Amino acid sequence: MLRKWLAPFIVIAVLGSGAGMYLPTRVHAATGSIETKPDAQKMTDEERLQELEVLIDHFSALTGIPWYWLAAINQYERTMNKVIKSRQAYNDRLVSIYYSEEQWAGMFNPDPNDTNPASIRFFGGIGSDGNQDGKADRNDPIDVMHTMTNHLLRYGITDKRLLTALWEHYHNPRSVQRIEQFARMYRTFGKLDLSKRAFPVPVRSHYSYRSTWGAARGWGGRRIHEGTDIFADYGTPVRSTCYGIVEVMGWNRYGGWRIGIRDIHNVYHYFAHLSGFHKELREGDLVEPGQTIGWVGSSGYGKPGTQGKFPPHLHYGMYRDTGLSEWSFDPYPYLRRWEKSEQARR
């Protein structure tokens, strides 16, 4: 795996332009053959993150681009690959950054799978050879990361300049915002593995819930229930289910006092009908799994301050970002999983 070969076989050549930075190929210890595409499909999630961390750290050391920005770009691309069917196979690779054939090889290149750096440059493609194996291969994690860092270095390595580079790459403010959020999470928590989860109320408290996602709702017009209701006593602590950033806090005529948290997987977690917020919590704050963010109540279905139109409960919803919009999906299976996991640790 990558970690095993980077240290003994690293060979770096940095050219004066900054665009000629190279990383090593992988040398098989037994045969001496060169392999540049470690198979992420054969790795566990833990192994994949370990190998990705090594790769990102080396690119960060070579370019000066903070590791958390590179990690954030790769993670954002991973979340987009998950929702775009034609790109889902890219998440089987160590580096999830996607380039289309036209971007990589050049729009007018007669060979969309071209790996020749010279002809790619001739046809205006952006693909580059990061490990000096003579090929610019968009299936090679080193070549892909090298191509992305080349683009970023054209603008600079400060946060402001990196945001400009991201805008020039994506031309989508939503994409830039997400990557900036992910970078903050990685920088603050200092690790790639931010997958830990927590049940939204303490498992030792009195509560009940069942699957109601998609059920009809009448108040406020014809609509469906986009979440799971967890019935609990007034004042039961409501906890963050994830590492994330508080995107929204305040009143919503449907959800009452509510909080929205974005996690590292680009999922928006929605907590509604609260009786109040934790006094130290603000929009833009970063939170951890199990952190108290508010308390169960019965707010909503009216103007600010409306209470008591239904029994106290937490409405918990999950929404996945598609890059242009968001869609709700059933949180019930996830709640069951997180609940069982916490109960098993008690």
Secondary structure, DSSP 4 states (H G I P E B T S, - for coil): -HHHHHHHH------TTSS----PPEE-TTT--EE----GGGS-HHHHHHHHHHHHHHHHHHH---HHHHHHHHHHHHHHHHH-GGGGGGGGSS------HHHHH-TT-S-TT---HHHHHHTT-----SSSSS---TT-HHHHHHHHHHHHHTT-SSHHHHHHHHHHHH--HHHHHHHHHHHHHHHHH-SS-------SS-TTS-EEE---TT-EE-TTSSEE--SEEEEE-TT-EEE--SSEEEEEEEEETTTEEEEEEEETTSEEEEEEEEEEE-TT--TT-EE-TT-EEEEEB-B-SSSTT-B-SS-SEEEEEEEEE-SS-EEEE--HHHHHHHHHHHHHH-
